[in-house]
Amino acid sequence: MATHTEQMDHPPTDLTTSAAERTEQAGRTPLVIKLLVAATFVVILNETIMINAIPRLMTDFHVDARAAQWLSTVFMLTMAAVIPVTGWFLQRVSTRTAYAVAMITFSVGTAIAAAAPSFEVLLVGRVVQAGGTAVMMPLLMTTLMTVVPESDRGRVMGQVTLAMSCAPALGPAVSGVILHLGSWRLIFAFVLPIAVVVGVAGMRQLENVGETENTPVSWLSVLLAAGGFGSLVYGLSEIGTGDWTGPVLTVLAGILLIAAFAAYQVRLQHREMPLLDLRTLRHRTFAVSLLLMTAAFMAFLGSMILLPLYLQDLRGLSELQTGLLVMPGGLAMGLLGPQVGRLYDRVGARPLVIPGSIGIVIALAALSRVGTSTPYQLIVAIHVALMVCLAAVFTPIFTVGLGDLPENLYSHGSSLLGTLQQVAGAIGTAVLIVVMSNRSAHLTEAGAAQPEAFVGGLQWAFAAAAIMGVVVVAASLLLPAKPDGAAPSSASH
């Protein structure tokens, strides 16, 4: 086992200090975390940034809506397939190497997408982008848990919320503003220089954290993980787009492959070489946090798809107007993240998560009552309330969940967390779109006009999201106020 360190021209930030020394640094966010948060915000923003550009792409490339939607689906699909591998990858390479791989991969994908001469090449660019993004999320979470003392994790995790939750919420708003200025290619032209600057600045300032392990990789595990999680997300994303047989069979195949992957990891754990260490699930608080996060993301990402559909397809707003209407909610989530984190450090998880989860249900229930003429001010107010409640949930559950693990499982825990986020987003989107489509079709057959049928379907979909929120409330009651406390272990980052 070797520790990777590099000498810097500037005074280094000591990130290999003891736990006691790190506790003395509480109240200051380590430079490595600031750099990783900036990079993660840039890369995660791209997961939802193409939503508003779909009509333009349909016209430019002469593809239908189902094909165009693949720009978001393939991003999520790649993330779900790659993230399970990152637990092993982050233990094997240094922080600087992981960061360089992530940012170079993301930048190359962005350049491919910006210059794409065809829709197929654009899809390739999105796949490459997602490959870089998949590394950044677990890298940020693992590094944070390694260098930040437990007493200060809530505050710092609140800053991470800006990247992990606020960025997807702001994606449609940012793209709406950019599309108002010109071509969809401007989206990638806008992101690329920012990614390059953040990447170069990060490599100049970033130092290595923790130790690396030269563990072998199980290629069978890689194939099972990619095939299983990829098939599951793909099948879920295709449900409701036509014939049910293909998507259902794909979902079942994905579930079987994931089951085989899990069984194989249990075998590999006896030899201390799993690709994704499932011993994380033996920690009760972490397991409860996974359940809570999964249900919350299902409701969050599913409702993110519904609101732009309502504002553009029914109310006739432009991409820019839609982006501006959803922007206050995204900003509220990001700005409140650090405040929620500070509160978590003082009062623990339950006083934040329980009221927040109840607020999520109330906000989604309120959105289920929108109509063809609901005032925009009311919609914005409800959306802001929803984002505030989600901020009150996400920051504490990330912190208390990962804080329940020993250090040698941080990278595996953050990888599992990231994978389930993608699966939860796919499930939430698939379920709500199916509910909306089926209800709208039923109302149309009953003689309702198209606007009334659309609203009826939308109301049922938001009601379904509220039911998902009830699961969040139930899971929140199982959380402890603080992590149960994991015994320290020789850290592999």
FIKOLBA-239676 format. One line per 10 residues: their letters; for each residue x negated, y, z negated of C-alpha. Coordinates in pm, whole numbers. Last residue first. Layout:
A> X Y Z; ... .
END
This chain:
HSASSPAAGD> 948 686 34; 820 388 -145; 833 462 -503; 702 232 -769; 1019 194 -963; 1201 405 -1209; 1490 245 -1392; 1816 378 -1270; 2038 589 -1484; 2415 563 -1510 .
PKAPLLLSAA> 2427 868 -1284; 2630 1151 -1440; 3000 1210 -1508; 3080 849 -1428; 3295 777 -1122; 3591 540 -1133; 3856 816 -1132; 3704 950 -809; 3791 623 -634; 4165 678 -689 .
VVVVGMIAAA> 4149 1040 -571; 3948 944 -261; 4201 670 -182; 4474 937 -203; 4277 1133 55; 4328 854 306; 4701 907 246; 4649 1277 325; 4486 1176 655; 4800 974 737 .
AFAWQLGGVF> 5009 1285 665; 4781 1479 901; 4853 1220 1170; 5228 1226 1102; 5234 1603 1142; 5033 1585 1464; 5275 1334 1615; 5573 1554 1536; 5390 1858 1666; 5323 1684 1998 .
AEPQAAGAET> 5685 1565 2026; 5813 1916 1953; 5585 2065 2218; 5680 1796 2476; 6056 1824 2429; 6228 1549 2229; 6439 1294 2414; 6394 982 2201; 6127 858 2442; 5934 1179 2372 .
LHASRNSMVV> 5969 1125 1997; 5827 772 2025; 5539 888 2244; 5451 1163 1995; 5457 914 1707; 5237 669 1896; 4987 934 2003; 4957 1097 1660; 4916 767 1473; 4664 640 1729 .
ILVATGIAGA> 4466 967 1710; 4469 950 1329; 4348 591 1313; 4075 628 1575; 3935 951 1428; 3930 814 1074; 3774 484 1180; 3504 651 1390; 3422 903 1117; 3408 626 858 .
VQQLTGLLSS> 3170 424 1077; 2945 726 1118; 2949 808 747; 2897 439 670; 2565 445 851; 2446 758 672; 2520 616 325; 2355 285 414; 2046 472 528; 2047 689 214 .
GHSYLNEPLD> 2064 377 -3; 1787 201 189; 1554 503 162; 1631 547 -209; 1586 178 -295; 1225 196 -421; 1321 498 -632; 1573 309 -845; 1937 380 -758; 2208 557 -962 .
GLGVTFIPTF> 2082 897 -848; 2185 802 -494; 2548 787 -601; 2549 1077 -849; 2392 1314 -598; 2582 1217 -283; 2906 1200 -485; 2849 1540 -646; 2777 1729 -320; 3057 1567 -118 .
VAALCVMLAV> 3354 1622 -351; 3351 1994 -437; 3245 2066 -79; 3552 1872 40; 3772 2089 -183; 3624 2406 -33; 3672 2268 320; 4039 2189 255; 4102 2533 101; 3941 2697 405 .
HIAVILQYPT> 4167 2491 633; 4477 2588 434; 4387 2958 452; 4306 2937 825; 4641 2770 895; 4826 3030 686; 4658 3318 869; 4743 3155 1202; 5113 3176 1123; 5300 2849 1196 .
STGVRSLAAL> 5486 2890 1527; 5487 2541 1683; 5487 2374 1345; 5250 2288 1062; 5394 2068 784; 5123 1797 792; 4869 2074 730; 5019 2117 382; 4977 1744 312; 4614 1775 424 .
AIVIGISGPI> 4562 2063 178; 4735 1879 -110; 4538 1558 -53; 4207 1746 -35; 4297 1940 -351; 4343 1613 -540; 3997 1509 -422; 3848 1838 -541; 4020 1818 -880; 3871 1467 -935 .
VLPRAGVRDY> 3532 1540 -777; 3441 1850 -975; 3523 1762 -1338; 3416 1400 -1258; 3066 1471 -1124; 2869 1632 -1407; 2928 1953 -1605; 2603 2152 -1587; 2405 1993 -1302; 2734 1949 -1112 .
LRGVQPGLLG> 2810 2320 -1153; 2475 2405 -995; 2553 2174 -704; 2897 2328 -656; 2731 2669 -631; 2476 2534 -380; 2754 2387 -160; 2983 2690 -181; 2816 2871 107; 2826 2568 336 .
MALGGPMVLL> 3186 2472 270; 3305 2832 297; 3117 2875 624; 3287 2571 774; 3628 2690 662; 3569 3042 792; 3458 2901 1133; 3780 2712 1212; 3961 3018 1346; 3654 3158 1523 .
GTQLESLGRL> 3598 2833 1710; 3959 2814 1821; 3946 3172 1949; 3622 3100 2136; 3756 2780 2290; 4071 2960 2401; 4405 2936 2223; 4709 2781 2390; 4910 2707 2075; 4981 2347 2174 .
DQLYLPLLIM> 4672 2218 2352; 4418 2463 2210; 4518 2513 1844; 4667 2168 1794; 4381 1982 1958; 4133 2199 1764; 4309 2095 1438; 4328 1723 1511; 3958 1647 1571; 3845 1803 1244 .
SGLFAMFAAT> 4130 1615 1070; 3968 1285 1164; 3625 1406 1057; 3740 1503 706; 3997 1228 639; 3762 946 735; 3475 1133 569; 3660 1138 236; 3747 766 256; 3385 673 328 .
MLLLSVAFTR> 3246 907 62; 3467 758 -208; 3383 401 -113; 3010 479 -96; 3028 663 -428; 3190 358 -590; 2904 139 -463; 2643 387 -590; 2811 398 -930; 2822 19 -950 .
HRLTRLDLLP> 2461 -54 -861; 2473 -402 -711; 2544 -237 -376; 2184 -108 -355; 2078 -473 -354; 2185 -456 11; 1832 -372 126; 1850 -275 493; 1573 -426 707; 1505 -680 434 .
MERHQLRVQY> 1143 -777 358; 1117 -866 -13; 1101 -1242 60; 1418 -1312 -141; 1564 -998 15; 1532 -1161 358; 1807 -1411 277; 2041 -1136 154; 1957 -940 469; 2063 -1239 681 .
AAFAAILLIG> 2405 -1250 516; 2452 -876 574; 2354 -903 942; 2588 -1201 994; 2872 -1001 836; 2780 -704 1057; 2788 -931 1363; 3132 -1065 1265; 3267 -713 1206; 3133 -594 1542 .
ALVTLVPGTW> 3292 -887 1723; 3623 -809 1553; 3596 -444 1658; 3518 -547 2017; 3814 -787 2021; 4041 -507 1897; 3903 -263 2156; 3952 -505 2446; 4303 -622 2354; 4456 -283 2277 .
DGTGIESLGY> 4510 -164 2634; 4497 213 2667; 4310 487 2480; 4463 403 2141; 4163 214 2012; 3851 302 2214; 3669 485 1931; 3728 190 1698; 3577 -54 1946; 3273 165 1998 .
VLSGFGGAAL> 3217 215 1624; 3242 -158 1553; 3034 -260 1854; 2751 -22 1758; 2760 -131 1393; 2734 -497 1486; 2511 -487 1792; 2262 -241 1643; 2259 -419 1306; 2238 -771 1455 .
LVSLWSVPTN> 1963 -669 1698; 1758 -494 1429; 1807 -785 1189; 1683 -1028 1455; 1385 -797 1501; 1287 -841 1135; 1026 -575 1075; 704 -639 887; 620 -432 576; 320 -198 566 .
ETEGVNELQR> 451 2 274; 421 378 254; 381 597 -52; 555 906 -180; 582 1241 -7; 368 1366 278; 328 1737 334; 520 1970 562; 397 2322 635; 254 2308 988 .
MGAVGVVVAI> 471 2012 1093; 784 2190 972; 703 2511 1155; 653 2312 1478; 982 2126 1439; 1182 2433 1335; 1045 2626 1636; 1111 2336 1875; 1465 2277 1741; 1546 2649 1767 .
PLVFAFILRW> 1407 2657 2121; 1629 2360 2220; 1959 2459 2052; 2045 2764 2264; 1949 2602 2594; 2152 2299 2484; 2466 2506 2432; 2380 2725 2732; 2427 2419 2951; 2803 2448 2879 .
SGLHLIVGSV> 2800 2749 3111; 2873 3108 3009; 2913 3357 2724; 3248 3232 2590; 3096 2885 2593; 2841 3002 2335; 3107 3132 2095; 3316 2814 2122; 3003 2601 2088; 2926 2763 1752 .
APGLAPACSM> 3282 2718 1627; 3305 2356 1743; 2979 2268 1562; 3057 2461 1240; 3232 2170 1066; 2961 1927 1176; 2696 2162 1030; 2883 2229 705; 2882 1866 592; 2527 1732 617 .
ALTVQGMVRG> 2335 2056 659; 2506 2287 411; 2559 1988 181; 2178 1972 155; 2186 2305 -26; 2428 2157 -279; 2192 1862 -312; 1935 2112 -442; 2168 2237 -716; 2288 1887 -804 .
RDSEPVVTML> 1936 1746 -809; 1803 1982 -1077; 1833 1764 -1390; 1739 1454 -1190; 1399 1594 -1094; 1350 1671 -722; 1061 1504 -533; 1181 1148 -469; 1559 1198 -447; 1504 1488 -208 .
TTMLLPMMVA> 1266 1287 11; 1517 1003 48; 1805 1237 132; 1608 1433 392; 1459 1125 558; 1801 952 559; 1951 1239 765; 1651 1308 988; 1608 958 1134; 1957 932 1287 .
TGGAQVVRGV> 1924 1283 1430; 1627 1177 1642; 1814 882 1793; 2122 1102 1836; 1933 1336 2067; 1812 1041 2276; 2169 913 2315; 2294 1263 2400; 2030 1300 2671; 2132 964 2818 .
LLVEFSPAAA> 2495 1082 2827; 2386 1394 3017; 2202 1169 3263; 2528 979 3327; 2722 1304 3374; 2487 1416 3648; 2214 1673 3712; 2122 1692 3341; 1889 1989 3278; 2023 2085 2935 .
AIATGVSFTI> 2089 1721 2842; 1733 1612 2918; 1593 1908 2721; 1814 1823 2421; 1702 1460 2432; 1336 1565 2435; 1401 1798 2141; 1571 1523 1938; 1293 1274 2001; 1026 1530 1913 .
MAVAYATRTS> 1216 1630 1598; 1271 1276 1468; 927 1137 1554; 755 1439 1400; 962 1415 1081; 895 1042 1044; 522 1099 1099; 511 1387 851; 693 1185 584; 459 889 628 .
VRQLFWGTVP> 557 564 800; 661 215 679; 912 300 407; 1095 545 631; 1117 286 911; 1264 13 687; 1551 235 569; 1567 387 919; 1682 64 1085; 2039 93 953 .
IVAAMTLMFV> 2049 448 1101; 1995 335 1463; 2324 162 1556; 2559 399 1373; 2372 703 1505; 2382 567 1859; 2759 517 1842; 2818 863 1693; 2629 1025 1980; 2795 792 2232 .
TSLWQAARAD> 3140 893 2101; 3076 1267 2120; 2964 1269 2484; 3202 977 2543; 3493 1218 2516; 3413 1321 2874; 3499 971 3000; 3840 972 2828; 3911 1328 2939; 3858 1247 3308 .
VHFDTMLRPI> 3540 1307 3506; 3475 1548 3793; 3128 1648 3669; 3184 2024 3652; 3559 2013 3583; 3554 1746 3315; 3245 1912 3166; 3426 2243 3126; 3726 2077 2955; 3490 1885 2719 .
ANIMITENLI> 3292 2189 2603; 3493 2246 2284; 3396 1908 2139; 3030 1931 2245; 2901 2082 1918; 3035 1797 1707; 2726 1579 1658; 2500 1861 1772; 2518 2044 1440; 2355 1736 1287 .
VVFTAAVLLK> 2022 1815 1460; 2001 2182 1366; 2121 2135 1008; 1876 1848 959; 1583 2066 1065; 1676 2347 828; 1741 2102 541; 1407 1929 609; 1216 2255 589; 1388 2365 268 .
IVLPTRGAQE> 1333 2018 117; 959 2021 194; 928 2368 44; 1047 2239 -293; 1359 2415 -429; 1274 2591 -751; 1506 2567 -1052; 1330 2262 -1188; 951 2286 -1151; 894 2177 -1512 .
TREAASTTLD> 1090 1861 -1434; 849 1787 -1150; 559 1798 -1396; 730 1547 -1622; 816 1318 -1327; 454 1319 -1215; 333 1525 -924; 308 1396 -570; 479 1692 -406; 213 1949 -480 .
TPPHDMQETH> 278 2233 -240; -48 2281 -59; -239 2608 -44; -278 2685 329; -515 2516 575; -360 2178 497; -525 1853 399; -329 1541 483; -187 1270 262; -72 915 328 .
TAM> -64 685 27; -155 326 103; 0 0 0 .
END
